[in-house]
Amino acid sequence: MKFTFPIVTLCHGGAQRMLAEITNGLIGLGHEVTIVMPKQGVVEYEVRSHIIQTGNMDLYAEDFPQSDVIVSNFYTTVACSQAASEMGKGVHIRLSLCYEPAFLYDNHLSFPTYHMTNNLLVLSEWQQDLIQLLHGIKGHIVPIGVSPYFQNLHIREQIAEPLNISAILRRIESQFSWHREQDYLISQLNLVQARHPEVIINLICPPQEFQESPNLQGLRDTGRYRILTPANDVELRYHYNHTDIFVSSGTYDAGSLPGLEAMRCGAALVTVYSGGNLKYGRHERNCLMSYRYENRLAQDIIRLVEDPVLRKSLAREGERVSYEYTWERSVEAFQQAVNEIIWR
């Protein structure tokens, strides 16, 4: 089968990683995949697909090759995908990696894109329910996965350092990060540091975003945190394996991939409920999870700092559960959903 994926960019990020993994997985199953990308798009993941980089800042139906299936994703790729489909270039299916109207500006533009096709793929039951409630469309679920490269290397006992607490921060200047609650995250990490000044707090940032962000550089300049800028999965896996407690403060996420990756690498997870992370996270069974209104993130982190038995128990169970989530499973669910849509 021939697939066309219009993709704005493949920079470091959970949604972009999923697009890379799904397209690579389809090629592994013998499908033909083409990625159509505007001229400003970047590729920071290993991609096996044929890439057509256009000469324009926007994508147009004329840029699309003939295919069997067109898979749009971010809302700016939907209209051109539907236009290409109406030109006979393939069946249009949307892979919604986030429900944009609820947290991005220009929701008067993103909301109507969910009326352009009823062929919909989503990441979790939470996202499925949300879109069905607002638009009457029930999407097929394609769950997130974790690469087998991410694994517990069992090196924590060999590291001659105090307890490591890590979190991922993104550039706030883009206006895409408010839902990550990063000011809240920093305030909670500061409370932990005040109670336990011996711990090391790592802030993990994509390298390019750190270079472009005065806010992230300002956090470095306080001297309170260790800034880590992994350039690839080799470095990211090492940082996950260096981590005793991984913290996530986001309140809105269809999948919440970093928490699952950290679990796979043996870190105990402390997280805020974000919707999609309820798919794999269970409070006091494999993580500590709180609602944002409870304002309990620092309290939960401190609890694990002071209770190593609980910390290690949650980490073990989290690692076990993480192995239920593989990209092979995701690609198989994607392929099955596409077949059901095409042949219904």
C-alpha positions in Angstrom: 0.0 0.0 0.0 1.2 3.5 -0.7 1.0 6.1 2.0 1.6 9.9 1.9 2.3 11.7 5.2 2.3 15.5 5.1 4.5 16.5 8.1 5.4 20.0 9.1 8.6 19.0 10.9 10.3 16.1 12.5 12.2 18.0 15.3 12.6 16.4 18.7 9.3 15.8 20.4 6.8 13.1 21.3 4.4 13.6 18.3 7.3 13.8 15.9 8.8 10.6 17.3 5.5 8.8 16.8 5.3 9.9 13.2 8.9 8.7 12.6 8.2 5.3 14.3 4.9 4.8 12.5 6.3 5.6 9.0 9.4 3.5 9.6 7.2 0.6 10.9 5.0 0.7 7.8 8.1 0.4 5.6 9.2 -2.5 7.7 5.8 -4.2 6.8 6.4 -3.7 3.1 4.4 -0.5 2.5 5.6 2.4 0.5 5.7 5.7 2.4 6.4 9.2 1.2 6.7 12.2 3.6 5.8 15.6 2.1 7.4 18.5 4.1 7.6 22.3 3.7 11.0 23.8 3.1 11.5 24.9 6.7 10.9 21.4 8.0 13.8 19.6 9.8 14.5 15.9 10.4 16.0 15.0 13.7 14.9 11.4 13.8 16.1 8.5 11.7 13.5 8.2 8.8 13.4 5.5 6.2 10.7 7.1 4.1 11.2 9.0 0.9 11.0 12.7 1.7 9.7 15.4 -0.7 10.7 18.8 0.6 8.7 21.5 -1.2 9.9 25.0 -2.0 7.1 26.6 0.0 6.4 27.5 3.6 3.0 25.8 3.4 1.8 22.5 1.9 -0.6 22.3 -1.0 -2.6 19.5 -2.6 -0.4 19.8 -5.7 2.6 18.7 -3.6 1.1 15.3 -2.9 2.1 12.2 -5.0 -0.5 9.6 -6.0 -1.1 7.2 -3.1 -3.6 4.9 -1.6 -3.8 6.7 1.8 -3.0 10.2 2.9 -2.4 10.5 6.6 -2.7 14.1 7.9 -1.8 14.9 11.5 -1.3 18.5 12.8 -4.3 20.7 12.0 -2.4 22.7 9.4 -1.9 19.5 7.3 -5.6 18.6 7.2 -7.1 21.0 4.6 -4.4 20.3 2.0 -4.8 16.5 2.6 -8.5 16.7 2.1 -8.0 18.7 -1.1 -5.5 16.1 -2.4 -7.9 13.3 -1.5 -10.7 15.1 -3.4 -8.3 15.2 -6.4 -8.1 11.4 -6.3 -4.7 11.1 -4.7 -5.7 8.8 -1.8 -8.2 8.2 1.0 -7.7 10.9 3.7 -7.2 9.6 7.3 -6.3 11.9 10.1 -3.9 10.7 12.8 -4.6 13.2 15.6 -1.6 13.3 17.9 -3.2 16.0 20.1 -6.5 17.7 20.2 -5.3 21.2 19.2 -8.4 23.4 19.8 -8.2 22.9 23.6 -4.7 24.2 24.1 -3.3 26.0 21.0 -4.1 29.5 19.8 -6.1 29.8 16.5 -8.6 27.3 17.8 -11.1 29.0 15.4 -9.0 27.5 12.7 -8.1 24.1 14.2 -11.6 23.2 15.5 -13.3 23.1 12.0 -10.6 20.8 10.7 -12.2 18.0 12.7 -15.2 18.3 10.4 -13.2 17.6 7.2 -13.0 13.8 7.5 -14.6 11.2 9.7 -11.6 8.9 9.2 -9.8 9.4 12.5 -7.0 7.8 14.5 -6.3 8.9 18.1 -3.8 7.9 20.8 -6.0 7.0 23.8 -9.5 6.5 25.1 -9.4 9.9 26.8 -8.7 11.6 23.4 -11.3 9.4 21.7 -14.0 10.4 24.2 -13.1 14.1 23.9 -13.3 14.3 20.2 -16.4 12.1 20.0 -18.1 14.4 22.6 -17.3 17.6 20.6 -17.5 16.4 17.0 -19.5 13.1 17.0 -16.6 11.1 15.5 -15.2 8.1 17.2 -11.6 7.6 16.3 -9.7 4.3 16.1 -7.0 4.0 18.9 -3.4 3.8 17.9 -1.4 3.7 21.2 2.0 5.2 21.8 5.0 2.9 22.1 8.6 2.8 23.3 11.6 1.8 21.3 13.4 -1.4 22.5 16.5 0.8 22.6 15.2 2.4 25.7 15.8 -0.1 28.5 17.1 -0.2 32.1 20.9 -0.5 32.0 21.0 -1.0 35.7 23.7 1.6 36.2 22.2 3.6 39.1 24.0 1.7 41.7 27.3 2.4 40.0 26.8 6.2 39.9 28.5 7.9 42.8 26.0 10.7 43.1 23.1 11.7 45.3 19.5 11.0 44.1 18.8 12.3 40.6 15.4 13.9 39.8 14.8 14.7 36.2 12.2 16.5 34.1 11.9 17.6 30.5 11.5 21.3 29.7 10.6 22.9 26.4 11.0 26.3 25.0 8.1 28.5 26.3 8.7 31.3 23.8 6.9 29.4 21.1 3.5 29.5 23.0 3.2 25.8 22.5 4.2 24.9 26.0 1.7 26.5 28.5 0.0 23.1 29.1 3.3 21.7 30.3 2.9 23.8 33.5 6.6 24.5 33.6 6.4 27.4 36.0 4.5 25.1 38.4 7.1 22.4 37.8 10.0 24.6 38.7 8.3 25.9 41.8 7.6 22.3 42.9 11.2 21.3 42.2 12.4 24.3 44.2 10.3 23.1 47.2 11.9 19.6 46.9 15.4 21.2 46.8 14.6 23.3 49.8 13.6 20.2 51.8 16.4 18.0 50.3 19.3 20.2 49.1 21.4 17.1 48.5 19.4 15.9 45.5 20.5 16.7 41.9 17.8 18.2 39.7 18.2 17.6 35.9 16.3 19.6 33.4 16.4 17.9 30.0 15.9 20.1 26.9 16.2 19.6 23.2 19.6 21.2 22.2 18.2 23.6 19.6 15.4 24.8 21.9 17.9 25.5 24.6 20.0 27.5 22.2 17.0 29.6 21.2 15.4 30.1 24.7 16.4 32.9 27.1 14.1 31.3 29.6 15.9 28.0 29.6 19.3 29.6 29.6 18.1 31.7 32.6 17.3 28.5 34.5 20.9 27.3 33.8 22.3 30.6 35.1 20.6 30.2 38.5 23.1 27.4 39.2 20.3 25.4 40.9 19.8 22.8 38.1 21.9 20.6 35.8 20.9 21.3 32.2 21.1 18.3 29.9 20.7 18.6 26.1 20.7 15.1 24.6 21.4 15.2 20.9 20.2 11.6 20.3 18.6 8.6 21.8 22.0 7.3 23.1 22.3 10.4 25.3 18.6 10.5 26.2 18.7 6.8 27.3 21.7 7.5 29.5 20.0 10.4 31.2 16.8 8.4 31.8 19.0 5.7 33.3 20.7 8.3 35.5 17.3 9.3 36.8 15.9 8.0 40.1 12.7 10.0 39.9 11.2 11.3 36.6 8.7 14.2 37.0 6.0 15.3 34.5 3.9 18.3 35.2 1.9 18.6 32.0 -1.9 18.8 32.3 -3.0 18.1 28.7 -1.4 15.3 26.6 -3.0 12.6 24.4 -0.2 10.2 25.1 2.6 11.5 27.4 5.5 9.5 25.9 8.5 10.7 28.1 7.0 9.3 31.3 6.6 5.9 29.7 10.2 6.0 28.3 11.5 6.9 31.7 9.6 4.0 33.2 11.1 1.7 30.7 14.6 2.9 31.8 13.9 2.1 35.4 12.9 5.5 36.8 10.1 6.0 39.3 7.4 8.3 37.8 5.8 11.3 39.6 3.3 12.9 37.3 0.3 15.2 37.1 -2.8 13.7 35.4 -2.8 14.8 31.8 -5.5 12.6 30.2 -3.5 10.3 28.0 -1.1 9.2 30.8 -4.0 7.4 32.5 -3.5 4.8 29.8 -0.4 3.5 31.5 -0.1 5.2 34.8 -1.8 3.9 38.0 -1.4 5.9 41.2 0.5 4.0 43.9 0.8 1.0 41.7 3.4 2.1 39.1 3.7 5.8 39.7 2.4 8.7 41.9 -0.2 10.7 40.0 -2.1 13.8 41.1 -4.6 16.2 39.6 -3.3 19.7 39.1 -5.8 21.2 41.5 -4.3 19.1 44.3 -1.0 20.9 44.1 0.8 17.8 45.3 3.7 17.3 42.9 6.4 18.4 45.3 4.8 16.3 48.1 4.8 13.2 45.9 8.5 13.7 44.9 9.5 14.2 48.5 7.6 11.1 49.4 9.7 9.0 47.0 12.9 10.7 48.1 12.2 9.7 51.7 10.8 6.2 50.9 13.3 4.2 48.8 11.3 1.0 49.2 8.2 2.6 47.6 10.4 4.4 45.0 12.0 1.1 43.9 8.7 -0.8 44.0 7.0 1.8 41.7 10.0 1.8 39.4 9.9 -2.0 39.0 6.2 -2.1 38.3 6.5 0.9 35.9 9.2 -0.8 34.0 7.2 -4.0 33.7 4.1 -2.2 32.5 6.1 -0.2 29.9 6.8 -3.4 28.0 3.2 -3.6 27.0 3.8 -0.5 24.8 5.9 -1.2 21.7 6.0 0.5 18.4 5.4 -2.8 16.7 2.0 -2.9 18.5 1.3 0.7 17.5 2.1 0.0 13.8 -0.1 -3.1 13.8 -3.0 -1.1 15.4 -2.4 1.6 12.7 -2.4 -0.9 9.9 -5.6 -2.6 11.2 -7.4 0.7 11.6 -6.5 1.8 8.1 -7.8 -1.5 6.7 -11.0 -1.1 8.6 -11.5 2.4 7.3 -10.7 1.6 3.7 -12.9 -1.5 3.5 -15.9 -0.5 5.6 
